[in-house]
């Protein structure tokens, strides 16, 4: 058995040394065609190294690298690198090489990668795979990625309820090789129709006489989950119970797979990482610099183009009040400050709302509660920032009225910014829009318009004191 | 055994119904003093509900609530709500109530909460706890939160190597109640000095004759981790192997606890969530609106104050070139646009760098590689945005030179922004600063200064064509 084989025997893994592996080391070994040396080099790679090195190799070199690695070894790296990059790599490989690698992956990942391929490629790879659970993989690829069916594995133990403990142990022993790949703590018990009727803890088998029927020692009030349960349902479920895995059943109550807590945790982590990227304007929530250039530039530009148009709309407020600005040109120095600081103040509130929405601490209808919570913070921080900016303005222009205009505008606009920043993500969620992607642009457009209007209006009302 | 008991028998959990629970329902039941009704209400709470409801209750009501709940039930919610909120709640409770709740938690969480208390409070609570592994908890609280010692549990099975399978099974059976709380797949084998010599998979015991000595069936080339291994080391380790848990050992090779994959995943998730909040200006990376008001306002203000000062510095560039602005007042409309768009463009690159650093795809010394990757995106997107803004400027002022000034400045400053946004997080990491917290302010200050300088310099060079 290979030392890279997951979920099998504990085995010695070479210690991490901090040897620096460069892309030229890798190139040299690829050209030298010495698979042994290549594999030893790869064993010293650190977290993320493979992804980085792939980003620096040419496409033909990457293909060569995957071909040189043993399938088990290659599968290990396919699991380690980010999913989008792995899917890209697999799509470049020949059908035979891709099939060999996929053979080494657990069923949920096979399905994820096959699901990314078009139908022709998928059928070709399935043809080449050694012993594919074709029906199972087809079933898994039919589910969305973030429902129980998309997250579950098909490697689980199940036994007919008529068996005895001795028969069960006998069966496990005879399939030891196959089961080595399973991550097993429970065995599921089904009736003749495949309907799930109970669950066994394997460690309880240790303490039970061999002739006992398994359905007399199983737990029959068991926690299941629908194969269409959403990620949010699963999060709630694993919050309430502490099992490491829960069986997924179809409408007829037949077991179709097992959803593990770890897979739910990973999916939640990926979701929150995607939300962070989206909130910073990476449409799609996924970018690595190893991805194709035009896709990266285009997705960033899509969001930027919307933003520049919104910015032009907001700035047209300044154009409309150009007369005031001409009279008090020093205000032009403060317009970008007020615009930027309102953005900062509001984005703090956006971030807290996005996090509270993700945690379920606030719900889409809690906009009013959030607003009340932000009002206080907005007052305190708005007055502080306003005071600071007002004093700077006063001293610079030696005119207290000037300080009052810019400080007052800063204070008022900060208050507006936290209120909008806190509530906009909640309202977007309520109307089924994506709060991570849209909150920022909406916030800054509104606060820019308000900020420019407030500064220039205050200034035009007190024009006689300013000039 | 309680149905809320973690990691024990699979048990029926009541279906989630979408009944809306309001804070007034909860208040009514608290005053009515009917624990049964209260517990049934609590069972229908969804993900995040408890955290939200606590945020809406007064302090004396929250204390009453925790006292009314059974310790097992209370412990369940202490585990579910965010850690900082849970620590705050426990600190409000009487020593006896806190001790009862802590008794129901696994050792790693006991240590986390006790570690948050001051020494007097900690000793008082330890006195009240039923059967605290005082020495163990003291040892655990001595570790940082994000090293193996801080993440590990002390609930693990270990046996002396002289035992036979029959003796081991006999021992497990006699301790069944205690072991019900363990999350057990492996048992560790030690010598007379407590040094770890091997590991047993419990399921293998199923297939072994009773009189076999356990050290003849154990795996003796086993993966361990130092109790001082960092979160990054653990991430790398669990990337390379697929075990659900790895034993942590001290310098003498004695087992001191077990680090589970799930706890490492959760710690990584919390870290990335904290980084998101920090990148948006939430110092400390943790805010919920249920936290004390002045702390929330103060931490936000700390970051805002630094920002407003940086903004004033950047805007002083405009003050220095006020003459140009007076001559071409229409430029004042474009200064905030260029400032804001450069921030957006740069922040996209910051977000991708933060993610790639977290994934290990780029390392602190890869600033040069990142710069090369960003240059292309900056050229394409800078030219696109510059063209757009330039055409708007040209049409508005009916002057191609005006369009050239604002469009050219936008293009050049976007290029600068992506280069700075991509590399600043990498450089900060290299110099051991916190890239999540500092990248944004550094980026926007530099791009503001450059943006204002470029617009106003281009304008002053071409002044004759503009007026």
Interface residues (C-beta under 8 A of the other chain):
Chain A: X6 X7 X9 X10 X11 X12 X13 X16 X46 X47 X48 X49 X51 X52 X55 X56 X76 X80 X82 X169 X172 X173 X176 X183 X184 X185 X186 X199 X201 X202 X203 X205 X206 X207 X219 X221 X222 X223 X232 X233 X235 X236 X237 X239 X240 X241 X242 X243 X244 X261 X262 X265 X266 X268 X269 X272 X273 X275 X276 X277 X279 X280 X281 X282 X287 X288 X289 X290 X293 X296 X297 X300 X301 X303 X304 X305 X307 X308 X311 X312 X314 X315 X316 X318 X319 X322 X325 X326 X329 X330 X332 X333 X334 X335 X336 X337 X339 X340 X341 X343 X344 X345 X347 X348 X350 X351 X352 X354 X355 X356 X359 X360 X361 X362 X363 X366 X369 X370 X373 X376 X377 X380 X381 X384 X385 X388 X389 X392 X396 X444 X448 X452
Chain B: X6 X7 X9 X10 X11 X12 X13 X16 X46 X47 X48 X49 X51 X52 X55 X56 X76 X80 X82 X169 X172 X173 X176 X183 X184 X185 X186 X199 X201 X202 X203 X205 X206 X207 X219 X221 X222 X223 X232 X233 X235 X236 X237 X239 X240 X241 X242 X243 X244 X261 X262 X265 X266 X268 X269 X272 X273 X275 X276 X277 X279 X280 X281 X282 X287 X288 X289 X290 X293 X296 X297 X300 X301 X303 X304 X305 X307 X308 X311 X312 X314 X315 X316 X318 X319 X322 X325 X326 X329 X330 X332 X333 X334 X335 X336 X337 X339 X340 X341 X343 X344 X345 X347 X348 X350 X351 X352 X354 X355 X356 X359 X360 X361 X362 X363 X366 X369 X370 X373 X376 X377 X380 X381 X384 X385 X388 X389 X392 X396 X444 X448 X452
